[in-house]
Amino acid sequence: MFYKTQSVFLAALAGAQAVNAHTTFTTFFLDGVSQGDGTCVRMNNNAEEATFPVFPTDDAMACGFNGQNGVDRVCNAEAGQIMTFEYRAHPDDPTQEALDRGHRGPCAVYMKRVESAIDDNAVGDGWFKIWESGYDESSDQWCTDRLIDNDGHISVELPSALEQGYYLVRPEVLALHAAADGDPQYYTGCAQVFLQSEGDVVVSDTVSIPGYVSLEDPGVSFNLWKYPTFDTPYPIPGPPVTDFSAVAKKKRALPSSSSRAAAAGSLARRAAVLRQTEGQKPAGCVVQNANWCGIEIEHYSGSEQGCWDASEQCWSQADECWDSAPPSGYTGCEIWQEKCEGIQAQCEAGNFEGPPNEGEDLNPAPRTLGDVGVSPSYGSDGETTTPGDQSGESDDDDEDTSSSSTPSSTSSDDGDSDDDEDDSSSSAAPLPTSSATTPKPTDTEAEEDDYDDYDTGSTDSPAAPVASSASSPAASPSSAAPAVTPAPDPHVVYETVYETVWRTEVQYVTMYDYGKRDAHAHAKAHAVRKGL
C-alpha cells in the first residue's frame, strides 16, 4: 500500500512539472534534408508555452499560437519532393521522445495557396487536405504512435499537380485522451513554402480554419476510453483528402469558354510568380539560426578603431539573434557569438586585420534523415491508403468527384531543388511501426493536462481502462467482460508517467530561457570596458 501511495505522490509531483509535456512542430525537411530548426516555420515564440495545444475554435488553429505572424524565411521546394514535419516535446531537443504515449489520436496535413507566405495571416478559407492518418485496428496503433516510433516525423509528398506559387503547409496532430470531456488537444504550426511546379491545379473545394471542425464532430469528441472498446472505424475530422486527378478532370470538363478563362487566369498567376521573390536567404549570410541570418562583418585593416567598430557590429547582430531565437534552439547564435569573441580577442591582442575567417560559411552540415518514404495513411474506414493522385492525371472514365477519403496511389516528379540546402534522394521505404499497446491514463494523468490558458474543465478518465483492441480484435460488449480483461495496476501507469515526463520537462525548462546568454553578456560587457 505504501508503494502505491508513494507512486501516486511521485506521479502528482511529475504532473506539476509536466504542464508543458506536449509537442510542437519545429523543423521542416525536404527530401530528408533539414531546412534548419525553426527555419520557415511559424511557431509559438513563448518557450514556456511552445508545446501547448490550441482549442478547435481559436484562430490559432490555423498555424498555432503566433501563427498569424509570418517569419522572414520561405523554403523553396519542388513538386514531388517529400516534405517531413518534425514534432518535438522539447522544442530544442530532437533526442527526446516527440510526444507522451498517452496522447493518442490522428494526424493530417493541409495546404493553402497564398499571395505571400510571409504576409498572409493564415486564418480563414483556402485550406485543403493532402494527407491524413487515423487508427489501425489490426495493430492498435494511432497516427501518434507511428509518429513517436518514427522520431516525431510525418512525411508526405508535395503534390505535383499544384500550380506554382506560395503556400502555407500545415501539419496537424490531435490528441484524444480528454476529447470526450470537451478537451481535444490540437498541435499544429505552418511551414512557409514557395512551390516550383509545372502543375496547373488550383484547389477550389477548400475549408476555413478555424471552422472546419467543431467540438460536436464525432472525431473531435471521440471517447478513447469507452469500455470495453471504443467505436471503430474512427472518423478522422475535417474534409476528405483532395483527389487531384478528380480536380483536374473536373477542370477539363468545363465549357470551352470557361476553360479558356481558367487557363488565362492560370497563366496570369504563373507570370506573377515566375520565381521566388520573398523569404530567401540574404546575401552575405554566413550563419543562420531559424529565420535570422548573420551577415559578414565589414573588412577592417590596420585600424584599432575599425577593429572595435567591427566587434560592436558583430555583437549587435548577436543581440538580434538571441532576441529572435525561437524555442527550437539557438545553435546559430552560439556560432555567431564565437565569431564575435574571436574579433574581440583580435582587437585586444592588437591584431587589426579581419574579420577572422572572412566570408566563410559557418553553418554546420544540415541534419539528414536518409531515405524518406511517405508516412502510411489509415483513412476513416481504417484501411491503409496512400495520398490522393498528386499528378492531376486521370482516366476519362474516373468518377467525377473533387475529393476522396480513400485516394489513389501516389505519383511523383523528380527534380533538384533550387533551395540553399543540399537535397538527398527519397524512396518509398515504409516508416517503422510498432504493435506495442499503450496503457490507459488514470485520473492523475488526465489532470496533468490542466493549464491556465486552456481551461475546459475536468479531464478525468473513467475508472475502468479500455481493453486493447489489438489483443482481442473480435471482442464485443457481451464477450469482453471486465472480469476477463482486468484493468492494469494503477501504480504501473503512475511510474511510467513519472519516468518519462519528469526527465523531459526538467531539461526543457532549465535549458532554454536561462544561462546561455550569460557568456554573451559577460563578453560584451568586457568589450564595453575595453572602450568599445
C-alpha positions in Angstrom: 0.0 0.0 0.0 2.9 2.3 0.8 4.4 1.7 -2.6 1.2 2.7 -4.3 0.8 5.8 -2.2 4.4 6.8 -2.9 3.8 6.3 -6.6 0.7 8.5 -6.6 2.7 11.2 -4.9 5.6 11.0 -7.4 3.1 11.0 -10.3 1.4 14.1 -8.9 4.8 15.8 -8.5 5.7 14.8 -12.0 2.4 16.2 -13.2 3.3 19.6 -11.7 6.5 19.5 -13.9 4.6 18.2 -16.9 2.4 21.2 -17.7 4.3 21.7 -20.9 4.8 18.0 -21.7 3.0 18.1 -25.1 4.5 18.7 -28.5 5.0 21.2 -31.3 6.2 21.3 -35.0 9.7 22.7 -35.0 11.6 21.6 -38.1 10.8 21.3 -41.9 12.7 18.8 -44.1 12.7 18.4 -47.9 13.7 15.0 -49.3 15.1 14.2 -45.9 17.3 17.4 -45.6 16.6 19.8 -42.7 16.0 23.3 -43.7 17.1 24.4 -40.2 15.4 24.2 -36.8 12.6 26.7 -36.9 13.5 27.9 -40.4 10.4 28.8 -42.5 8.3 27.6 -39.5 5.6 29.6 -37.8 5.5 28.5 -34.2 4.8 29.8 -30.7 7.7 32.0 -29.6 6.9 31.7 -25.9 9.3 29.0 -24.8 7.3 28.1 -21.7 4.1 27.6 -23.7 5.6 26.4 -27.0 4.1 22.9 -26.8 0.6 24.0 -25.6 -2.3 22.7 -27.7 -4.7 25.0 -29.4 -8.5 25.0 -29.0 -10.5 23.9 -32.1 -12.4 27.2 -32.4 -9.5 29.6 -31.9 -7.7 31.5 -34.7 -4.6 29.7 -33.5 -5.9 26.6 -35.2 -4.7 27.9 -38.5 -0.9 28.0 -37.7 -0.7 27.7 -34.0 0.0 30.4 -31.4 1.8 33.4 -33.1 0.8 31.7 -36.3 -0.9 34.7 -37.7 2.6 36.3 -37.9 4.8 35.2 -40.8 8.6 34.6 -40.4 11.3 36.0 -42.6 12.2 32.9 -44.5 10.3 30.9 -47.2 11.6 27.5 -48.1 12.0 26.7 -51.9 10.5 23.3 -52.8 9.9 21.4 -55.9 6.7 19.5 -56.8 7.0 15.8 -55.9 9.5 16.3 -53.1 8.9 14.6 -49.8 8.0 17.1 -47.0 8.8 15.9 -43.5 7.5 17.7 -40.4 9.4 17.1 -37.1 7.4 17.3 -33.8 9.2 17.6 -30.5 8.1 17.5 -26.9 11.3 19.6 -26.2 11.4 22.2 -29.0 15.2 22.4 -28.8 16.0 18.7 -28.2 15.2 16.2 -31.0 16.7 13.3 -29.0 13.7 13.2 -26.6 10.5 11.3 -27.4 8.3 13.5 -29.6 5.1 13.1 -27.6 3.8 11.3 -24.5 2.5 7.9 -25.3 -0.9 8.6 -23.7 -1.6 11.3 -26.2 -3.2 9.1 -28.9 -5.0 10.3 -32.0 -5.0 11.1 -35.7 -2.8 13.4 -37.9 -3.3 15.3 -41.1 -1.6 17.7 -43.4 -3.2 20.7 -45.1 -2.1 23.4 -47.6 -3.2 26.9 -48.5 -2.4 28.9 -51.6 -1.5 32.4 -50.7 -0.2 35.6 -52.4 2.5 36.0 -49.8 3.8 33.2 -47.5 5.1 35.9 -45.1 2.2 38.4 -45.0 -0.8 36.1 -45.1 -2.3 35.6 -41.6 -3.3 32.0 -42.4 -6.8 32.4 -40.8 -9.9 31.6 -42.9 -10.8 29.9 -46.1 -8.5 28.3 -48.6 -7.2 25.2 -46.8 -7.3 21.7 -48.4 -6.2 18.4 -47.0 -3.4 16.5 -48.8 -2.9 13.6 -46.3 -4.4 12.0 -43.2 -3.8 9.0 -40.9 -6.0 7.7 -38.2 -6.4 4.4 -36.4 -5.1 1.0 -37.5 -7.3 -1.6 -35.7 -5.1 -4.5 -36.7 -2.1 -3.2 -34.7 -4.0 -1.0 -32.2 -1.9 2.0 -33.4 -2.9 5.6 -33.9 -1.0 8.0 -36.1 0.6 9.4 -32.9 2.0 6.0 -32.1 3.6 5.8 -35.5 4.8 9.4 -35.2 6.6 8.6 -31.9 8.1 5.4 -33.3 9.4 7.4 -36.3 11.2 10.0 -34.1 8.4 12.6 -34.4 8.3 12.7 -38.2 5.3 12.9 -40.6 6.3 12.6 -44.2 4.1 13.4 -47.2 4.5 14.1 -50.9 4.3 17.7 -52.2 1.6 17.4 -54.8 3.0 17.8 -58.3 -0.4 18.8 -59.7 -0.5 22.1 -57.8 0.2 25.4 -59.5 3.5 27.2 -58.8 3.4 29.8 -56.1 3.4 30.5 -52.4 1.8 28.1 -49.9 1.4 27.5 -46.2 1.7 23.9 -45.3 0.1 22.8 -42.0 0.7 19.5 -40.2 -1.8 18.7 -37.5 -1.8 16.2 -34.6 -4.9 15.6 -32.5 -4.6 14.0 -29.0 -7.9 12.4 -27.9 -7.2 11.3 -24.3 -9.5 14.0 -23.0 -11.7 14.7 -26.1 -14.8 13.1 -24.6 -14.7 15.7 -21.8 -14.6 18.6 -24.3 -10.8 18.9 -24.3 -9.5 17.8 -27.7 -5.8 18.8 -28.0 -4.6 20.0 -31.4 -0.9 20.6 -32.1 -0.1 22.5 -35.2 2.1 25.1 -36.9 2.9 26.1 -40.5 5.8 25.9 -43.0 6.1 28.8 -45.4 6.9 27.3 -48.9 7.5 28.5 -52.5 6.5 25.7 -54.8 8.2 25.2 -58.1 5.8 23.3 -60.3 4.6 22.7 -63.8 1.1 21.9 -62.5 -1.9 24.0 -63.1 -4.3 22.9 -60.4 -5.8 25.5 -58.0 -8.0 23.7 -55.5 -11.4 25.4 -55.1 -13.0 22.9 -52.8 -11.5 24.3 -49.6 -12.3 24.8 -45.9 -11.9 27.5 -43.4 -9.6 27.1 -40.4 -10.9 27.6 -37.8 -14.3 26.4 -38.8 -13.5 23.1 -40.5 -14.2 21.1 -37.2 -16.4 21.6 -34.2 -16.5 20.2 -30.7 -19.5 18.2 -31.7 -17.8 16.3 -34.6 -17.6 12.6 -33.8 -13.9 12.5 -34.4 -13.3 15.5 -32.2 -15.5 14.4 -29.2 -14.4 10.8 -29.6 -14.3 8.6 -26.4 -11.0 6.9 -26.4 -11.8 5.2 -23.1 -15.1 3.7 -24.0 -15.4 0.3 -22.3 -14.8 -2.5 -23.3 -13.6 -0.9 -26.5 -14.0 2.3 -28.4 -16.1 2.6 -31.6 -14.4 1.8 -34.9 -13.8 2.8 -37.6 -12.6 6.1 -36.3 -13.9 9.1 -38.3 -11.0 11.4 -39.0 -12.1 15.1 -38.5 -12.1 17.6 -41.4 -12.7 17.2 -45.1 -11.6 14.2 -47.2 -8.1 14.2 -48.8 -8.1 16.1 -52.0 -8.1 13.9 -55.1 -6.1 15.9 -57.6 -6.9 13.7 -60.5 -10.6 14.3 -59.9 -10.0 18.1 -59.7 -8.1 18.0 -63.0 -10.8 16.0 -64.7 -13.5 18.5 -63.4 -11.4 21.3 -64.8 -11.1 19.6 -68.2 -14.9 19.2 -68.3 -15.5 22.9 -68.2 -17.1 24.5 -71.3 -14.5 25.8 -73.7 -15.1 29.5 -72.8 -14.7 28.7 -69.1 -11.7 26.5 -69.8 -10.0 29.3 -71.7 -10.7 31.8 -68.9 -9.3 29.3 -66.4 -6.2 28.8 -68.5 -5.8 32.6 -68.8 -6.1 33.0 -65.1 -3.5 30.3 -64.5 -1.1 31.9 -66.9 -1.5 35.3 -65.2 -0.9 33.7 -61.8 2.2 31.9 -63.1 3.5 35.1 -64.6 3.2 36.8 -61.3 5.2 34.1 -59.5 7.8 33.0 -62.1 10.4 33.0 -59.3 10.6 33.4 -55.6 10.9 37.0 -54.5 10.4 36.8 -50.7 11.9 34.9 -47.9 15.2 34.0 -49.5 18.5 33.7 -47.6 20.1 37.2 -47.6 23.3 37.8 -49.5 26.3 37.6 -47.3 24.7 35.3 -44.7 27.4 33.2 -43.1 25.3 31.6 -40.4 21.6 31.2 -39.7 19.5 30.5 -36.7 15.9 29.7 -37.6 14.9 32.7 -39.6 17.7 35.0 -38.6 20.9 35.4 -40.7 24.3 36.7 -39.6 25.7 39.0 -42.3 29.5 39.0 -42.7 31.3 41.9 -40.9 32.8 44.6 -43.0 36.5 44.2 -43.7 38.9 46.2 -41.5 42.7 46.7 -41.8 45.3 48.4 -39.7 42.9 50.4 -37.6 42.2 49.8 -33.9 39.0 51.8 -34.1 38.0 49.8 -37.2 38.5 46.6 -35.3 36.4 47.7 -32.3 33.7 49.0 -34.6 33.6 45.6 -36.3 33.3 44.0 -32.8 30.4 46.2 -31.9 28.7 45.4 -35.3 29.1 41.7 -34.6 27.7 41.9 -31.0 24.7 44.0 -32.3 23.8 41.2 -34.7 24.3 38.7 -31.8 21.7 40.5 -29.8 19.3 40.3 -32.7 19.9 36.5 -33.0 19.3 35.8 -29.3 16.3 38.0 -29.2 14.7 36.3 -32.2 15.7 32.7 -31.4 12.5 30.6 -31.2 12.0 27.7 -28.8 13.5 25.3 -31.4 17.0 26.4 -30.4 19.9 28.9 -30.7 22.8 26.9 -32.2 23.4 29.6 -34.8 23.5 32.2 -32.1 26.2 30.3 -30.3 28.3 30.0 -33.5 27.9 33.7 -34.2 28.9 34.6 -30.6 32.1 32.6 -31.1 32.8 34.8 -34.1 32.3 37.9 -32.1 34.5 36.7 -29.3 37.2 36.0 -32.0 37.0 39.5 -33.3 37.2 40.9 -29.8 40.2 38.8 -29.0 42.0 40.1 -32.1 41.3 43.7 -31.0 42.6 43.1 -27.5 45.8 41.4 -29.0 46.5 44.3 -31.3 45.7 42.4 -34.5 43.7 44.8 -36.6 43.3 42.7 -39.7 39.9 41.0 -40.1 37.4 39.8 -39.6 38.8 36.3 -38.9 37.7 33.6 -41.5 36.1 36.3 -43.6 33.3 35.1 -45.9 33.5 31.5 -44.5 30.1 29.7 -44.3 29.9 28.8 -40.6 26.7 26.8 -40.8 27.1 23.1 -39.7 26.1 20.5 -42.2 22.3 20.1 -42.4 20.8 17.2 -40.5 19.5 14.5 -42.8 17.1 11.6 -42.4 18.4 9.3 -45.1 15.9 7.6 -47.3 12.4 9.0 -46.6 9.1 7.4 -47.6 5.6 8.7 -47.4 4.1 8.1 -43.9 1.4 5.3 -44.0 -2.2 6.7 -44.2 -5.1 5.0 -42.5 -8.4 6.6 -43.6 -11.7 6.8 -41.7 -12.5 3.3 -42.8 -9.4 2.0 -41.0 -7.8 0.8 -44.2 -4.3 1.6 -45.4 -4.3 4.1 -48.2 -1.9 6.3 -50.0 -2.3 10.1 -50.6 -4.5 11.1 -53.5 -3.1 11.2 -57.0 -0.7 14.1 -56.8 -0.1 14.4 -60.6 -3.6 15.6 -61.6 -3.8 12.9 -64.3 -6.8 10.6 -64.5 -8.6 8.2 -66.9 -11.6 9.6 -68.7 -13.9 7.0 -67.0 -13.0 8.1 -63.5 -15.8 9.1 -61.2 -16.3 12.9 -61.4 -15.6 13.9 -57.8 -13.4 16.6 -56.3 -12.1 14.7 -53.3 -11.9 11.2 -51.8 -11.2 9.8 -48.4 -9.5 6.7 -50.0 -7.4 8.3 -52.8 -5.5 6.5 -55.4 -1.7 5.8 -55.4 0.9 8.5 -55.3 3.0 9.6 -58.3 5.9 12.0 -58.0 8.1 14.2 -60.2 11.9 14.0 -59.8 14.0 17.2 -59.8 16.6 19.1 -58.0 15.6 21.9 -55.6 17.0 25.4 -56.0 16.9 25.8 -52.3 20.1 26.7 -50.4 20.2 23.4 -48.7 21.5 20.2 -50.3 18.9 17.6 -51.1 19.2 13.9 -50.5 17.4 11.2 -52.5 14.0 9.9 -51.5 12.5 6.5 -51.6 9.2 4.8 -50.9 10.5 2.9 -47.9 7.8 2.4 -45.3 8.2 4.0 -42.0 8.7 1.9 -38.9 5.7 0.9 -36.9 5.2 -0.9 -33.6 2.4 -3.1 -32.3 3.1 -2.3 -28.7 0.0 -1.3 -26.8 -0.2 1.7 -24.6 -1.6 1.7 -21.0 -4.6 4.0 -20.5 -4.1 7.0 -18.2 -5.6 7.3 -14.8 -7.3 10.2 -13.1 -3.9 11.7 -12.0 -2.5 11.5 -15.6 -5.6 13.2 -17.0 -5.3 16.0 -14.5 -1.8 16.8 -15.7 -3.2 18.4 -18.9 -4.9 21.3 -17.0 -3.3 24.6 -17.6 -4.3 28.3 -17.3 -4.8 29.2 -20.9 -6.9 26.1 -21.8 -9.4 25.7 -19.0 -12.1 23.4 -20.3 -13.0 21.7 -17.1 -12.2 18.2 -15.7 -10.5 15.7 -17.9 -10.7 12.8 -15.6 -10.8 9.4 -17.3 -13.2 6.6 -16.5 -12.2 4.3 -13.7 -12.1 1.2 -16.0 -9.4 1.5 -18.7 -10.0 0.3 -22.2 -9.1 -3.2 -23.3 -6.7 -3.2 -26.2 -8.3 -3.9 -29.5 -5.0 -5.4 -30.7 -5.1 -8.2 -28.0 -8.8 -9.1 -28.7 -9.8 -7.7 -32.1 -13.1 -9.5 -32.2 -14.2 -8.6 -28.8 -17.8 -7.3 -28.2 -19.6 -5.9 -25.2 -21.0 -9.4 -24.5 -17.7 -11.2 -24.8 -15.2 -8.9 -23.1 -16.4 -8.5 -19.5 -14.3 -6.6 -17.0 -13.6 -9.8 -15.1 -11.9 -11.3 -18.1 -9.9 -8.2 -19.0 -8.9 -6.6 -15.7 -7.7 -3.1 -15.5 -3.9 -2.7 -15.2 -2.5 -2.0 -11.8 -2.6 1.8 -11.4 0.8 2.2 -9.9 2.4 0.8 -13.0 0.9 3.7 -15.0 2.0 6.2 -12.5 5.6 5.0 -12.6 5.6 5.2 -16.4 4.3 8.8 -16.4 6.9 9.8 -13.8 9.8 8.3 -15.6 9.0 9.9 -18.9 7.7 13.3 -18.1 9.9 14.3 -15.2 13.1 13.8 -17.1 11.9 15.6 -20.2 10.5 18.7 -18.6 13.3 19.4 -16.2 15.7 19.5 -19.1 13.4 21.7 -21.2 12.5 24.3 -18.6 16.1 24.7 -17.5 17.8 24.7 -20.9 16.2 27.3 -23.0 15.4 30.5 -21.2 18.4 30.8 -18.8 22.1 30.7 -18.8 23.0 30.6 -22.5 23.2 34.4 -22.8 25.3 34.8 -19.7 28.6 34.2 -21.6 27.5 36.7 -24.3 26.5 39.3 -21.8 29.8 38.9 -20.0 31.8 39.1 -23.2 30.0 42.2 -24.4 30.4 43.9 -21.0 34.1 43.1 -21.2 34.2 44.7 -24.7 32.5 47.8 -23.3 35.1 48.1 -20.6 37.7 47.9 -23.2 36.4 51.1 -24.7 34.0 49.7 -27.4 
